[in-house]
């Protein structure tokens, strides 16, 4: 039995207030492109029950360039009954060469967030 190819770009979000995965959190992925260097949206998605964002980019699609992950934290916290200091979180990162796998963990609370380059 063959395995399905894994995503080049994966995102995992944890709600640090509850210690649980952040479910139903909307996000958009954009890339800085063109002669005028404008953000071009590549896709939209939202986190599943495990806090993972289903396939963002297929293997081999993360090419060198600058990307922005826009995460709609304000709406997420509002639906849970909290007010958030951050209406959204933007994680901007640069890929220096085409990569097979890139993982971005994001830890959120109504008043803080943390991210790092995962493996």
MMTF fields as JSON, N, C-alpha, C and O atoms, coordinates in Angstrom:
{
  "mmtfVersion": "1.0.0",
  "mmtfProducer": "UNKNOWN",
  "numBonds": 475,
  "numAtoms": 476,
  "numGroups": 119,
  "numChains": 1,
  "numModels": 1,
  "chainsPerModel": [1],
  "groupsPerChain": [119],
  "chainIdList": ["A"],
  "bondAtomList": [4, 2, 8, 6, 12, 10, 16, 14, 20, 18, 24, 22, 28, 26, 32, 30, 36, 34, 40, 38, 44, 42, 48, 46, 52, 50, 56, 54, 60, 58, 64, 62, 68, 66, 72, 70, 76, 74, 80, 78, 84, 82, 88, 86, 92, 90, 96, 94, 100, 98, 104, 102, 108, 106, 112, 110, 116, 114, 120, 118, 124, 122, 128, 126, 132, 130, 136, 134, 140, 138, 144, 142, 148, 146, 152, 150, 156, 154, 160, 158, 164, 162, 168, 166, 172, 170, 176, 174, 180, 178, 184, 182, 188, 186, 192, 190, 196, 194, 200, 198, 204, 202, 208, 206, 212, 210, 216, 214, 220, 218, 224, 222, 228, 226, 232, 230, 236, 234, 240, 238, 244, 242, 248, 246, 252, 250, 256, 254, 260, 258, 264, 262, 268, 266, 272, 270, 276, 274, 280, 278, 284, 282, 288, 286, 292, 290, 296, 294, 300, 298, 304, 302, 308, 306, 312, 310, 316, 314, 320, 318, 324, 322, 328, 326, 332, 330, 336, 334, 340, 338, 344, 342, 348, 346, 352, 350, 356, 354, 360, 358, 364, 362, 368, 366, 372, 370, 376, 374, 380, 378, 384, 382, 388, 386, 392, 390, 396, 394, 400, 398, 404, 402, 408, 406, 412, 410, 416, 414, 420, 418, 424, 422, 428, 426, 432, 430, 436, 434, 440, 438, 444, 442, 448, 446, 452, 450, 456, 454, 460, 458, 464, 462, 468, 466, 472, 470],
  "bondOrderList": [1, 1, 1, 1, 1, 1, 1, 1, 1, 1, 1, 1, 1, 1, 1, 1, 1, 1, 1, 1, 1, 1, 1, 1, 1, 1, 1, 1, 1, 1, 1, 1, 1, 1, 1, 1, 1, 1, 1, 1, 1, 1, 1, 1, 1, 1, 1, 1, 1, 1, 1, 1, 1, 1, 1, 1, 1, 1, 1, 1, 1, 1, 1, 1, 1, 1, 1, 1, 1, 1, 1, 1, 1, 1, 1, 1, 1, 1, 1, 1, 1, 1, 1, 1, 1, 1, 1, 1, 1, 1, 1, 1, 1, 1, 1, 1, 1, 1, 1, 1, 1, 1, 1, 1, 1, 1, 1, 1, 1, 1, 1, 1, 1, 1, 1, 1, 1, 1],
  "groupList": [{"groupName": "UNK", "atomNameList": ["N", "CA", "C", "O"], "elementList": ["N", "C", "C", "O"], "formalChargeList": [0, 0, 0, 0], "bondAtomList": [1, 0, 2, 1, 3, 2], "bondOrderList": [1, 1, 2], "singleLetterCode": "X", "chemCompType": "L-PEPTIDE LINKING"}],
  "groupTypeList": [0, 0, 0, 0, 0, 0, 0, 0, 0, 0, 0, 0, 0, 0, 0, 0, 0, 0, 0, 0, 0, 0, 0, 0, 0, 0, 0, 0, 0, 0, 0, 0, 0, 0, 0, 0, 0, 0, 0, 0, 0, 0, 0, 0, 0, 0, 0, 0, 0, 0, 0, 0, 0, 0, 0, 0, 0, 0, 0, 0, 0, 0, 0, 0, 0, 0, 0, 0, 0, 0, 0, 0, 0, 0, 0, 0, 0, 0, 0, 0, 0, 0, 0, 0, 0, 0, 0, 0, 0, 0, 0, 0, 0, 0, 0, 0, 0, 0, 0, 0, 0, 0, 0, 0, 0, 0, 0, 0, 0, 0, 0, 0, 0, 0, 0, 0, 0, 0, 0],
  "groupIdList": [1, 2, 3, 4, 5, 6, 7, 8, 9, 10, 11, 12, 13, 14, 15, 16, 17, 18, 19, 20, 21, 22, 23, 24, 25, 26, 27, 28, 29, 30, 31, 32, 33, 34, 35, 36, 37, 38, 39, 40, 41, 42, 43, 44, 45, 46, 47, 48, 49, 50, 51, 52, 53, 54, 55, 56, 57, 58, 59, 60, 61, 62, 63, 64, 65, 66, 67, 68, 69, 70, 71, 72, 73, 74, 75, 76, 77, 78, 79, 80, 81, 82, 83, 84, 85, 86, 87, 88, 89, 90, 91, 92, 93, 94, 95, 96, 97, 98, 99, 100, 101, 102, 103, 104, 105, 106, 107, 108, 109, 110, 111, 112, 113, 114, 115, 116, 117, 118, 119],
  "secStructList": [7, 7, 7, 7, 7, 7, 7, 1, 3, 3, 3, 3, 3, 3, 3, 6, 6, 6, 6, 3, 3, 7, 6, 6, 7, 3, 3, 3, 3, 3, 3, 3, 3, 6, 6, 6, 6, 3, 3, 3, 3, 3, 3, 3, 3, 3, 5, 7, 6, 6, 1, 5, 5, 7, 7, 1, 5, 7, 6, 6, 7, 5, 7, 1, 3, 3, 3, 3, 3, 3, 3, 7, 2, 2, 2, 2, 2, 2, 2, 6, 6, 7, 7, 7, 1, 7, 1, 7, 3, 3, 3, 3, 3, 3, 3, 1, 1, 7, 5, 1, 7, 3, 3, 3, 3, 3, 3, 3, 3, 6, 6, 3, 3, 3, 3, 3, 3, 3, 7],
  "xCoordList": [0.842, 0.0, 0.887, 1.8, 0.64, 1.471, 0.861, -0.358, 1.75, 1.302, 0.994, 1.606, 0.018, -0.276, 0.902, 1.522, 1.221, 2.345, 2.056, 0.925, 3.081, 2.88, 2.983, 3.567, 2.408, 2.397, 3.772, 4.536, 4.084, 5.315, 5.223, 6.208, 4.047, 3.851, 2.751, 1.611, 3.102, 2.113, 2.072, 3.073, 0.89, 0.679, -0.07, -1.012, 0.35, -0.327, -0.518, 0.446, -1.78, -2.08, -2.645, -3.576, -2.061, -2.544, -3.058, -2.436, -4.205, -4.804, -4.158, -4.451, -3.29, -2.574, -3.438, -3.059, -4.579, -5.502, -6.137, -6.307, -6.481, -7.13, -6.191, -6.495, -5.064, -4.155, -4.642, -4.169, -5.582, -6.184, -5.836, -5.422, -6.004, -5.817, -6.814, -7.941, -6.4, -7.282, -8.042, -7.473, -9.318, -10.158, -10.938, -11.465, -11.013, -11.808, -11.197, -11.913, -9.904, -9.192, -8.865, -8.12, -9.424, -9.237, -7.862, -7.351, -7.274, -5.992, -5.841, -6.477, -4.989, -4.715, -3.2, -2.443, -2.779, -1.361, -1.145, -1.828, -0.196, 0.133, 1.63, 2.416, 2.007, 3.419, 3.681, 2.854, 4.825, 5.242, 5.722, 6.698, 5.028, 5.316, 5.263, 4.748, 5.815, 5.691, 6.677, 7.365, 6.728, 7.676, 7.354, 8.253, 6.079, 5.693, 5.725, 5.356, 6.161, 6.219, 4.918, 4.874, 3.879, 2.581, 2.26, 2.723, 1.467, 1.043, -0.014, -1.041, 0.24, -0.715, -1.193, -0.398, -2.518, -3.049, -2.938, -3.348, -2.382, -2.23, -3.391, -3.871, -3.845, -4.979, -5.481, -4.812, -6.687, -7.332, -7.603, -7.808, -7.6, -7.932, -8.294, -8.293, -8.6, -8.832, -8.37, -8.258, -8.108, -7.591, -8.675, -9.855, -8.25, -9.171, -9.25, -8.728, -9.888, -10.078, -8.77, -8.732, -7.717, -6.404, -5.546, -4.389, -6.112, -5.359, -4.426, -3.656, -4.482, -3.651, -4.429, -5.653, -3.705, -4.316, -4.117, -2.982, -5.212, -5.065, -4.217, -4.033, -3.721, -2.801, -2.85, -3.83, -1.801, -1.688, -1.063, -1.677, 0.141, 0.824, 1.33, 1.857, 1.164, 1.587, 3.109, 3.795, 3.633, 5.082, 5.728, 5.268, 6.8, 7.532, 7.018, 7.64, 5.89, 5.337, 5.883, 5.682, 6.569, 7.159, 8.495, 9.489, 8.489, 9.682, 10.315, 9.705, 11.521, 12.197, 11.33, 10.733, 11.262, 10.473, 10.023, 10.353, 9.263, 8.735, 7.246, 6.518, 6.8, 5.417, 4.83, 5.553, 3.495, 2.792, 1.627, 0.797, 1.58, 0.477, -0.355, 0.101, -1.576, -2.489, -3.489, -4.234, -3.51, -4.353, -5.386, -5.026, -6.659, -7.76, -8.06, -9.064, -7.173, -7.302, -8.461, -9.075, -8.767, -9.852, -11.189, -11.895, -11.539, -12.812, -12.818, -13.847, -11.675, -11.569, -11.877, -12.695, -11.224, -11.441, -12.85, -13.45, -13.381, -14.744, -15.756, -16.674, -15.595, -16.533, -16.441, -17.388, -15.302, -15.132, -15.536, -15.474, -15.956, -16.422, -15.35, -15.55, -14.214, -13.12, -12.864, -13.152, -12.323, -11.837, -10.343, -9.637, -9.863, -8.448, -7.756, -8.303, -6.566, -5.753, -5.295, -5.122, -5.102, -4.633, -5.79, -6.278, -6.241, -7.328, -6.887, -7.708, -5.599, -5.031, -3.543, -2.939, -2.979, -1.533, -1.02, -1.605, 0.061, 0.702, 2.118, 2.929, 2.377, 3.704, 4.316, 3.868, 5.326, 6.013, 7.342, 8.095, 7.62, 8.834, 9.419, 8.713, 10.718, 11.429, 11.969, 12.603, 11.707, 12.245, 13.389, 13.182, 14.585, 15.744, 15.955, 16.635, 15.376, 15.471, 14.232, 13.587, 13.907, 12.746, 12.913, 13.988, 11.849, 11.946, 10.838, 9.757, 11.13, 10.136, 9.168, 8.0, 9.643, 8.788, 9.13, 10.298, 8.094, 8.228, 7.073, 5.919, 7.36, 6.324, 6.337, 7.389, 5.142, 5.011, 4.065, 2.849, 4.604, 3.76, 3.394, 4.214, 2.162, 1.703, 0.955, 0.011, 1.382, 0.735, 0.018, 0.631, -1.284, -2.055, -2.81, -3.215, -2.988, -3.879, -4.515, -4.099, -5.502, -6.108, -5.133, -5.387, -4.022, -3.112, -1.665, -0.77, -1.438, -0.079, -0.096, -1.089, 1.031, 1.242, 2.736, 3.56, 3.058, 4.453, 4.509, 3.618, 5.539, 5.746, 7.235, 8.076, 7.531, 8.93, 8.961, 7.927, 10.159, 10.303, 10.393, 11.344, 9.389, 9.362, 10.04, 10.626, 9.942, 10.552, 9.533, 9.857],
  "yCoordList": [-1.175, 0.0, 1.239, 1.336, 2.186, 3.384, 4.491, 4.594, 5.329, 6.451, 7.625, 7.795, 8.454, 9.685, 10.629, 10.624, 11.443, 12.358, 13.358, 13.821, 13.689, 14.662, 16.069, 16.282, 17.009, 18.387, 19.017, 18.677, 19.934, 20.701, 21.694, 21.937, 22.269, 23.262, 22.776, 22.582, 22.581, 22.187, 23.231, 23.878, 23.38, 24.326, 23.592, 22.849, 23.8, 23.199, 24.288, 24.929, 24.5, 25.574, 24.988, 24.184, 25.408, 24.992, 26.193, 27.256, 26.007, 26.999, 26.801, 25.816, 27.716, 27.529, 27.892, 27.596, 28.521, 28.802, 27.502, 27.304, 26.63, 25.363, 24.169, 23.105, 24.333, 23.214, 22.263, 21.13, 22.717, 21.893, 22.436, 23.588, 21.611, 22.107, 23.226, 23.209, 24.185, 25.273, 24.799, 24.699, 24.511, 23.963, 25.068, 25.971, 24.999, 25.948, 27.327, 28.305, 27.418, 28.693, 28.978, 28.23, 30.061, 30.403, 31.017, 31.773, 30.667, 31.253, 31.353, 30.621, 32.269, 32.517, 32.478, 32.959, 31.904, 31.874, 32.728, 32.551, 33.653, 34.528, 34.484, 34.095, 34.893, 34.982, 36.354, 36.889, 36.917, 38.202, 37.962, 37.245, 38.57, 38.287, 39.544, 40.589, 39.393, 40.415, 41.537, 41.683, 42.341, 43.449, 44.492, 45.171, 44.618, 45.58, 44.988, 45.654, 43.749, 43.023, 43.178, 43.84, 42.551, 42.566, 41.176, 40.177, 41.113, 39.834, 39.227, 39.847, 38.019, 37.276, 36.085, 35.241, 36.027, 34.927, 33.616, 33.523, 32.609, 31.291, 30.384, 29.62, 30.461, 29.631, 30.009, 30.711, 29.52, 29.689, 28.303, 27.343, 28.217, 26.956, 27.253, 28.409, 26.215, 26.359, 25.082, 24.022, 25.21, 24.073, 23.029, 23.354, 21.778, 20.674, 20.417, 21.207, 19.337, 19.045, 18.797, 18.889, 18.49, 18.292, 19.557, 19.529, 20.672, 21.921, 22.005, 22.958, 21.014, 21.027, 21.678, 21.577, 22.334, 22.91, 21.916, 21.62, 21.399, 20.433, 21.0, 22.212, 20.116, 20.411, 21.861, 22.287, 22.604, 23.97, 23.935, 24.367, 23.428, 23.331, 21.903, 21.308, 21.373, 20.005, 19.916, 20.931, 18.71, 18.545, 19.192, 19.032, 19.921, 20.577, 21.95, 22.623, 22.407, 23.71, 24.867, 26.025, 24.577, 25.657, 25.99, 25.287, 27.068, 27.51, 28.676, 29.246, 29.025, 30.159, 31.401, 31.646, 32.18, 33.404, 33.769, 33.094, 34.851, 35.323, 35.047, 35.351, 34.466, 34.043, 34.712, 35.142, 34.788, 35.334, 34.413, 34.105, 33.987, 33.194, 34.139, 34.582, 34.444, 35.338, 34.467, 33.706, 34.574, 33.727, 34.611, 35.568, 34.291, 35.102, 34.75, 34.106, 35.184, 34.847, 35.568, 35.013, 36.784, 37.553, 36.838, 36.704, 36.379, 35.671, 34.349, 33.947, 33.679, 32.411, 32.625, 31.906, 33.612, 33.856, 34.354, 34.003, 35.17, 35.681, 34.541, 34.554, 33.556, 32.426, 31.6, 30.898, 31.682, 30.972, 31.828, 31.379, 33.079, 33.96, 34.809, 35.315, 34.977, 35.773, 36.986, 36.975, 38.02, 39.173, 38.979, 38.623, 39.212, 39.015, 40.341, 41.232, 40.463, 41.653, 41.716, 42.797, 40.54, 40.455, 40.042, 38.917, 40.926, 40.557, 39.514, 38.758, 39.48, 38.475, 38.364, 39.242, 37.274, 37.054, 36.843, 36.083, 37.506, 37.279, 36.767, 37.397, 35.618, 35.022, 35.162, 34.524, 35.987, 36.22, 35.479, 35.614, 34.698, 33.894, 33.818, 33.962, 33.589, 33.505, 32.103, 31.542, 31.55, 30.254, 30.55, 31.218, 30.068, 30.406, 29.448, 29.786, 28.253, 27.303, 26.422, 26.267, 25.855, 24.974, 23.869, 23.281, 23.593, 22.61, 21.577, 21.852, 20.395, 19.316, 19.453, 19.082, 19.983, 20.067, 21.292, 21.599, 21.977, 23.143, 23.092, 22.974, 23.178, 23.083, 24.335, 24.769, 24.921, 26.119, 25.837, 25.801, 25.637, 25.521, 26.931, 27.847, 27.091, 28.38, 28.114, 27.325, 28.773, 28.674, 29.99, 31.054, 29.934, 31.171, 31.204, 30.171, 32.412, 32.698, 34.051, 34.692, 34.501, 35.797, 36.974, 38.026, 36.806, 37.922, 37.649, 38.426, 36.541, 36.254, 35.225, 34.533, 35.147, 34.081, 33.838, 34.717, 32.612, 32.21, 31.303, 30.481, 31.451, 30.575, 30.303, 31.017, 29.269, 28.934, 28.031, 27.522, 27.83, 26.92, 25.511, 25.159, 24.714, 23.338, 22.396, 22.802, 21.132, 20.126, 19.067, 18.131],
  "zCoordList": [0.0, 0.0, 0.0, 0.82, -0.901, -0.962, -0.12, 0.019, 0.446, 1.253, 0.355, -0.699, 0.789, 0.064, 0.262, 1.325, -0.749, -0.58, 0.527, 0.677, 1.299, 2.365, 1.784, 0.721, 2.499, 2.046, 2.174, 3.077, 1.271, 1.382, 2.524, 3.221, 2.721, 3.773, 4.697, 4.276, 5.954, 6.947, 8.053, 8.361, 8.644, 9.735, 10.833, 10.56, 12.08, 13.229, 14.273, 14.691, 14.7, 15.638, 16.926, 16.905, 18.048, 19.357, 20.136, 20.15, 20.784, 21.658, 23.031, 23.71, 23.446, 24.708, 25.918, 27.052, 25.698, 26.796, 27.297, 28.5, 26.364, 26.723, 26.641, 27.179, 25.98, 25.77, 24.69, 24.598, 23.876, 22.83, 21.442, 21.312, 20.408, 19.04, 18.737, 19.232, 17.935, 17.503, 16.267, 15.18, 16.44, 15.372, 14.666, 15.315, 13.34, 12.557, 12.431, 12.218, 12.557, 12.467, 11.004, 10.371, 10.472, 9.053, 8.825, 9.651, 7.669, 7.301, 5.788, 5.029, 5.377, 3.962, 3.772, 4.614, 2.664, 2.325, 1.086, 0.077, 1.16, 0.038, -0.219, 0.644, -1.432, -1.785, -2.375, -3.113, -2.051, -2.59, -4.014, -4.231, -5.0, -6.405, -7.261, -6.861, -8.447, -9.482, -9.349, -8.338, -10.413, -10.425, -9.353, -8.856, -8.998, -7.972, -6.581, -5.614, -6.467, -5.205, -4.404, -3.366, -4.919, -4.255, -3.73, -4.28, -2.667, -2.11, -3.009, -3.284, -3.462, -4.29, -3.473, -3.057, -3.247, -2.453, -3.217, -4.374, -2.563, -3.167, -2.802, -3.64, -1.562, -1.144, 0.237, 0.995, 0.544, 1.845, 2.407, 1.664, 3.721, 4.362, 5.809, 6.231, 6.563, 7.992, 8.685, 8.068, 9.971, 10.714, 10.961, 11.095, 11.018, 11.28, 12.79, 13.577, 13.193, 14.621, 15.361, 16.588, 14.65, 15.272, 15.253, 15.674, 14.763, 14.69, 13.507, 13.39, 12.62, 11.416, 10.281, 10.203, 9.424, 8.243, 7.108, 6.735, 6.557, 5.465, 4.33, 4.211, 3.524, 2.43, 1.954, 1.344, 2.231, 1.728, 0.339, -0.637, 0.257, -1.029, -1.188, -0.247, -2.37, -2.658, -2.64, -2.758, -2.494, -2.493, -3.721, -4.852, -3.458, -4.536, -4.904, -5.725, -4.325, -4.686, -3.864, -4.227, -2.763, -1.983, -2.62, -2.44, -3.361, -4.078, -3.332, -2.427, -3.707, -3.09, -3.217, -4.266, -2.152, -2.154, -0.756, 0.22, -0.678, 0.597, 0.64, -0.305, 1.749, 1.934, 3.173, 4.072, 3.195, 4.357, 4.691, 3.837, 5.926, 6.437, 7.309, 8.363, 6.864, 7.588, 8.337, 7.72, 9.667, 10.511, 11.21, 11.897, 11.034, 11.561, 13.017, 13.318, 13.914, 15.327, 16.01, 16.92, 15.591, 16.217, 16.126, 17.126, 14.934, 14.741, 15.506, 16.049, 15.547, 16.271, 17.758, 18.333, 18.376, 19.8, 20.072, 21.087, 19.169, 19.344, 19.383, 20.203, 18.503, 18.49, 19.77, 20.125, 20.465, 21.733, 22.936, 24.081, 22.655, 23.727, 24.376, 25.48, 23.712, 24.249, 23.364, 22.167, 23.971, 23.229, 23.044, 23.988, 21.834, 21.547, 21.31, 20.662, 21.833, 21.592, 20.134, 19.571, 19.531, 18.148, 17.231, 17.339, 16.332, 15.421, 14.399, 13.88, 14.117, 13.226, 13.518, 14.135, 13.063, 13.173, 11.76, 10.989, 11.423, 10.135, 10.376, 11.054, 9.804, 9.885, 8.501, 7.547, 8.396, 7.12, 7.184, 8.149, 6.152, 6.158, 4.76, 3.762, 4.708, 3.437, 3.256, 4.149, 2.088, 1.693, 0.731, -0.282, 1.028, 0.206, -0.956, -1.925, -0.864, -1.97, -1.952, -0.915, -3.086, -3.141, -2.111, -1.984, -1.381, -0.312, -0.425, -0.944, 0.068, 0.058, 1.223, 1.105, 2.354, 3.534, 4.365, 4.605, 4.793, 5.651, 6.638, 6.226, 7.938, 8.962, 9.821, 10.291, 10.025, 10.844, 12.008, 11.817, 13.211, 14.396, 14.883, 14.824, 15.362, 15.883, 17.184, 17.217, 18.247, 19.547, 19.801, 19.713, 20.117, 20.278, 21.603, 22.136, 22.114, 23.226, 22.898, 21.933, 23.66, 23.335, 23.415, 22.828, 24.134, 24.339, 23.953, 24.285, 23.249, 22.801, 21.682, 21.455, 20.993, 20.011, 19.873, 20.123, 19.465, 19.266, 18.056, 17.846, 17.274, 16.135, 15.985, 16.53, 15.246, 14.982, 13.768, 13.334, 13.215, 12.078, 12.634, 13.331, 12.314, 12.8, 11.838, 10.834, 12.172, 11.302, 10.925, 10.195]
}
